[in-house]
Amino acid sequence: MKKKMHYTSTTIKSKWTKTKWLDKSPEVQDYLPKTMPFSRSNLSSMLSQYSTVFFKPENGTGGYNIIRIKKRDNGYQYQHNSVKKQFTTLDNLYNELKKRNNREPYLLQQGIQLKKTNGKPFDIRVMVQKSSSGSWKSSGIFTKIGTPGKVATNYQQGGSIGFIRPTLLNAGFSNTTAEEIEAELKKLGKSVGKVFDSHKNGFHELGLDVALDKNGGIWILEVNTRPQFYPLKNMKDKSLYQHILTNAKKYGRKR
């Protein structure tokens, strides 16, 4: 009788823990946007350096409860989903954000202006899986294309899923540049896997959420230790979904 496998892959919820791991790696640290725990002094510091800052739950998933803060001539604009609020002073903004931070810890992250494909902002999911021999492989790259006016690109937030090459071509990259970006993303995925292994045992899969800025620069927004790839199942071409799932079944994941 065939032994039933259980899905076992280490998970780390804290975005701050994962950021600190990556920040210690010379291979990866230059891909990280500036990230700090929420406090009044850190909010002031971040907004003095960047025109856009994201306020995100340290343990959140699915793009929920992410707030975008933009500096304006007359103060600050805060956007949650498609609802916007204006604050004339930093103290007013801080007091509003503090209400959320009192319920759960939040982080502040440098805002990256996402590259657009066919006029819509997108980010990239790099799926990294460990082979049975224990080496990391970037097994699939797909894109999450946002809805204009929304803060997050996540599928749960009304975004759509795309394949990497057409998304990059529709963003204005040449075929050669698109190939170079894909190769760099695959290499980055494997590097992140090695960093995670150096801190804790038992990882079998990771999902990097990566942004391309308007100049084509690559930024790691987040690393998910329980990454979802089920939206690929809805694509007409299901080969990427099947490929990731086949790998996942080797460590007991069913979907």
HELIX and SHEET records of a PDB file:
HELIX    1   1 LYS A   15  ASP A   23  1                                   9    
HELIX    2   2 GLN A   29  TYR A   31  5                                   3    
HELIX    3   3 ARG A   40  GLN A   49  1                                  10    
HELIX    4   4 LEU A   90  ARG A  103  1                                  14    
HELIX    5   5 TYR A  155  GLN A  157  5                                   3    
HELIX    6   6 ILE A  164  ASN A  170  1                                   7    
HELIX    7   7 ASN A  175  HIS A  199  1                                  25    
HELIX    8   8 TYR A  230  ASN A  234  5                                   5    
HELIX    9   9 SER A  239  LYS A  249  1                                  11    
SHEET    1   A 6 THR A  35  PRO A  37  0                                        
SHEET    2   A 6 TYR A 106  GLN A 110 -1                                        
SHEET    3   A 6 THR A  52  PRO A  57 -1                                        
SHEET    4   A 6 ILE A  67  ARG A  72 -1                                        
SHEET    5   A 6 GLY A  75  HIS A  80 -1                                        
SHEET    6   A 6 VAL A  83  PHE A  87 -1                                        
SHEET    1   B 4 LYS A 116  THR A 117  0                                        
SHEET    2   B 4 LYS A 120  LYS A 130 -1                                        
SHEET    3   B 4 TRP A 136  ILE A 145 -1                                        
SHEET    4   B 4 SER A 160  PHE A 163 -1                                        
SHEET    1   C 4 LYS A 116  THR A 117  0                                        
SHEET    2   C 4 LYS A 120  LYS A 130 -1                                        
SHEET    3   C 4 GLU A 205  LEU A 212 -1                                        
SHEET    4   C 4 ILE A 218  ASN A 224 -1                                        
END                                                                             
